[in-house]
Amino acid sequence: MKPFSYERAASPAQAAAAAARRPDAKFIAGGTNLLDLMKLQIETPAHLVDVNGLDLDRIEETPEGGIRIGALVRNTDLAADERVRRDYGVLARALLAGATGQLRNKATTAGNLLQRTRCPYFYDTAQPCNKREPGSGCSALEGYSRQHAILGVSDACIATNPSDMNVALRALDTVVETVKADGTTRSIPIADFHRLPGDTPHLETVLERGELITAVTLPPPDGGVHIYRKVRDRASYAFALISVAAVIRPNGASALALGGVAHKPWRVEAAEAALTGGPKDAAAALLAGARTTSDNAYKIPLVERTLGAVLTDARR
Amino acid sequence: MKFDTPAETNPIDRLTIVGKPLDRIDGPLKTTGRAPYAYEHHGAAPNQAHGVIVGATIAKGRIRRLDTARAEAAPGVVAVVTAESAGKLGKGEHNTATLLGGPEIEHYHQAIALVVAETFEQARAAAVLVEVEYERAKGAFDLAGERNGAEKPEKVNDSPPDTAVGNFESAFGTADMTLDETYTTPDESHAMMEPHASLAFWEGRKLTLYTSTQMVAWTKKDLAKTLGIEPDDVHVVAPFIGGGFGGKLFLRADALLAALGARAAGRPVKVALQRPMIFNNTTHRPATIQRIRIGANRDGVITAIGHECWSADLEGGKPDGAVDQTRMLYAGANRMTATRLETLDLPESNSMRAPGEATGMMALEIAMDEMAEKLGIDPVEFRIRNDTQVVPDDPKAEKSGAENGQRRFSQRPFVECLRLGAEKFGWSRRSARPGSTREGGWLIGHGMASAFRNNMSVKSAARVRLTPQGGVVVETDMTDIGTGSYTIIAQTAAEMMGVPLERVTVRLGDSSFPVSAGSGGQFGGNCSTAGVYAACVKLREAVSGKLGFNQADLTFADGQVNAGGRSVALTEAVKDGELVEEDGIEFGDISKKAQQSTFGSHFVEVAVDAWTAEIRVRRMLAVCASGRILNPKTARSQVIGAMTMGVGAALLEELVVDKRAGFFVNHDLAQYEVPVHADIPHQEVIFLDEADPMSSPMKAKGIAELGICGVAAAVANAVYNATGVRVRDYPVTLDKLIERMPDAA
């Protein structure tokens, strides 16, 4: 870990201003990802702005009838919230499918949105990785890539976004609320929040320097069967090989997002219309343009079969 | 005490304390965090500094430039050790690669420097500042790719690399039914909970090392050899070890660098291997390619069996003994085994829980399942039909002078293990037709495999004291690596001296104590307690002499010594001061006269998600025949731990080789997955009630490694039974099933 300076922020705007003041600053909340990365010197911020004391840890109803989840709401609390369990089951299930009880107790909503990839080459500072060290190359492209992305990939990076929560938020049409260094706020639809790797895989979101997530907002509940299906090698404490977040509605207005297949939670609205044709059609729409390696080609049939499982579950 | 004739009735046979399912005597220390592990001996020496290891980031080549100036100038740094600054070092007998590399680099994450600082955080930060430039050399990293270059090793364990009985080729060529398949097992890491860690300090030329090792005497000897000092100047202390599985059999970089760091810093230094470095820095179980051929007649009698294995190690290393059990487990008049060794520039291969047998059984027991199916015979029945009471392929037979050149097993209740397991598991109710049992979204499958592991005899000594208060103190350099050594040794001493368990104090893991067998090869339990038995026999004689008994058949019970109607309190013998005796067990050629092995059977039920092919184990049963079970509770823990590790080998564990850069890519516990609690279902263990007088006065045999042998194959066979998809390349993961899964809808 590189030595760093530290301050506690007094308000969201002040936190954003403090973080924007220097290029090597980072926010810290739960620290479940950042601290590990700092110990390994994958992240080397020289300044930390601690946002834990900010008043951003509530879940409130919005005037529209949805809910607004504070950036600091811990994953455990979010998954246990009665409204979330009742109206946004896919989110509760996705949260509980991730990490461990101990980690979920610390991890925050905003932190989970910003969780970094688990590519093994990203984690080994001796190996080339464009995400960790832009321009150094991608070791995974022709290396070990069983966990890696098959959609939206580039020659610079085939890493995945490892979050379960993000997949559910994508299916729920979440909006990310932020405050910028100049005090202005904005609302970013989740679809636009994460980037594809392109030739800048080190840039993972559209957040600007110093911009702080304050909340995520869910639209009013719209019924449907909520399913989060995470496929993994072991029963707990493993990242998804692939996952499906689904809200299946009888009127056909279903929502479907995939995890473990791309640099961001993957959603293709056309696939949702194709759902009535069955899992094959939906998979074909979701996986259009997929590019696989010999290690991760299994994700293609796995997505199709997992969609089959989800649709079967939804009909029960 | 020389052990060269079968054990007769002795005080252990009373089984008033030995054989009871007693709680671990060190349990309260561990559950309350008061058992100090190697990194936690805070009071052992004042002013401890912290060392952090720098690992090489190439697999093979040379260091062109190594600059420690920035690290040395970093805050808190006390010393930096490199191969150059350390001066000439030797190499331990048990090491293949040197533990401190440079300028030559032999494998990825080979230690090349130690940075010592006031705090751990300072040392870790400064370690990154060591600048290294390398000259890469071309390395070989691909086991399958280098197969043609494999060489015949001098030996495999104690056996020749090639063995043959009868005429395999001819018998295989004319058999009614044949199987010829190739199986692969990946490199695996021990992944023990406690990392390798050491605290070292010097007092003049005397070095004290608190460390985490399975073998205190080996560590002492190899550390002295590497440092070029006298073994008697090294004091090794290892009272508690947080798991080893073979990964802590040998001197490793943490111990050597703590010693060198302490010398350079002029103060105590402690070093723990960083978790992400353990996988490439230390040893691992080597990957294997195994070809198995079986020929049988229509009745399911094996007429030909052949097993070939390819594995790799660094130059000067050893092959995996995966073919070993195939020489001994099943009958068959015509047989062959062959072992070949490749030289690869991956990290060092070495022992991991049941080295050889664990990997060999992974392949052999799938092959047996496949063959049974071809023959249309139940897999349990197929194994029973090919039981043998003599060792079928026995390079040791001639030397033993056995009749007809064939040795018998000391005991072999193998068929009993199979039958009892089948009965308890409800094997007869399984559907033999693959893919035919479905419960909701799950395909259900049942699989079984044999378990087999040799019993090894290693000499072991102990010192016992009878204190004036009537307490018994046992001292031996034996280690407790989480196995229960403290407890079974206390039980042995209590039984021998006729005192309650609470009166026994056990001191382990100190090189100033008599040298024990240590923990490895599933020999620790039987051999170390036999050593304690021997020392107690001497102490009993001393007590007898003090108390003026002249009878031979004394009874020690309830704190009293009894014979010929006379009963004297044990404490009478020590009213003038304590009695101390030391002895050990040494095994004569008894272990060569009859083959000592342990046997068992594994039965497994799995559920495979009909859609996603995710595999979850639902039920496991092991039946074990391991001689006398000294403590059914700790023995059961050993077996269920081994079964859990077998599930890991079956479904999860694989050190993935990057064949370009030459290292294990998934080098942390997030990426190298081992089973978690949610993966492990109900596990049942049944011990056959037996005692083997050929093994030792304890009549016990090894148990800890028998428990893993065969488990992975039983799981793989169950997956086949569930899905109809046969996977011959471990681990059995869903990506290897998905394309061939039956239609789920």
Interface residues (C-beta under 8 A of the other chain):
Chain A: M1 K2 P3 K39 L40 Q41 R118 P120 Y121 Y123 D124 A126 Q127 S139 E142 G143 Y144 R146 R229 V231 R232 D233 R234 A235 S236 Y237 A238 F239 L241 Y298 P301 L302 R305 T306 G308 A309 T312
Chain B: T57 P75 E121 R124 A125 V128 P276 G441 D609 W611 T612 A613 E614 R616 L651 L652 V656 D658 R660 A661 V665 N666 H667 D668 A670 Q671 E673 P675 V676 H677 A678 D679 T733 L734 D735 I738 E739 M741 A744 A745
